[in-house]
């Protein structure tokens, strides 16, 4: 019996990753915008010059953690304490992932 495969039948993951490696954030032939902005050019400039949304949120979170580490949480109610605890736990998880990434790069 002959070995017959239709186009794109089989493992095409390497082909896709190679074909779209240099496109950036676009995947495939269609861009999906998940938000609206009143000034898309400004937003694009900020992303290029300042940093990605993740980087911006990371800096905000780091600054917020400094503030939270220096307040008296005894005055907060249980819901507020829980929110701070959840935020700090999430920041600890992020730092753990960063540390793993750093140690892999050092190897």
C-alpha positions in Angstrom: 0.0 0.0 0.0 1.4 3.4 -0.9 2.0 6.1 1.7 -0.6 8.8 0.9 -1.0 12.0 2.9 -3.2 14.9 2.3 -1.7 18.4 2.5 -1.0 19.4 6.1 -1.6 15.8 7.3 0.8 14.8 9.9 3.1 16.9 12.1 3.1 20.5 10.8 4.0 22.2 14.0 7.5 22.9 12.9 6.4 24.3 9.6 3.9 26.7 11.4 6.5 27.8 13.9 9.1 28.5 11.2 6.6 30.2 8.8 5.3 32.5 11.5 8.4 32.9 13.6 9.1 36.5 12.6 5.6 37.8 12.5 5.6 38.9 16.2 2.4 38.8 18.1 0.3 37.8 15.1 -0.6 34.1 14.8 -1.7 32.9 11.4 -3.1 35.2 8.9 -5.7 37.0 11.1 -5.1 39.5 13.9 -7.7 39.4 16.7 -8.0 42.6 18.7 -9.5 42.0 22.1 -10.0 45.5 23.2 -10.8 49.0 22.0 -8.8 52.1 22.4 -9.5 55.7 21.5 -5.9 56.2 20.3 -4.5 53.0 18.9 -1.3 54.8 17.6 -0.6 56.0 21.1 -1.1 52.6 22.6 1.2 51.0 20.0 3.9 53.6 20.7 3.6 52.9 24.5 3.9 49.2 23.9 7.0 49.7 21.7 8.7 52.4 23.9 7.7 51.5 27.4 6.9 47.8 27.4 4.4 45.1 27.0 1.2 45.0 29.1 2.8 42.3 31.2 5.9 44.4 31.9 3.7 47.4 32.8 1.5 45.4 35.1 4.6 43.8 36.6 6.0 47.2 37.6 2.7 48.3 39.0 2.5 45.1 41.0 6.0 45.5 42.4 5.3 49.1 43.5 2.0 48.0 45.0 3.7 45.2 46.9 6.2 47.8 48.4 3.2 49.8 49.6 1.4 46.8 51.0 4.5 45.6 52.8 4.5 48.9 54.7 0.9 49.3 55.8 -0.7 48.1 59.0 -3.0 45.3 57.9 -4.5 44.9 61.4 -6.9 47.7 60.6 -8.3 46.0 57.6 -11.4 43.7 57.6 -11.2 40.0 56.6 -12.1 40.6 53.0 -9.4 43.2 52.6 -6.8 41.0 54.3 -7.8 38.1 52.0 -7.4 40.3 48.9 -3.9 41.4 50.0 -2.9 37.8 50.9 -4.1 36.6 47.5 -2.1 39.4 45.7 1.0 38.6 47.7 0.6 34.9 47.0 0.3 35.6 43.3 3.4 37.8 43.3 5.3 35.0 45.1 4.2 32.5 42.4 5.4 34.9 39.7 8.7 35.4 41.4 9.1 31.6 41.7 8.6 31.3 37.9 11.1 34.1 37.3 13.7 32.3 39.5 13.2 29.0 37.6 13.6 30.9 34.3 16.8 32.6 35.6 18.3 29.3 36.8 17.6 27.6 33.4 19.4 30.5 31.7 22.4 30.0 34.0 22.7 26.3 33.2 
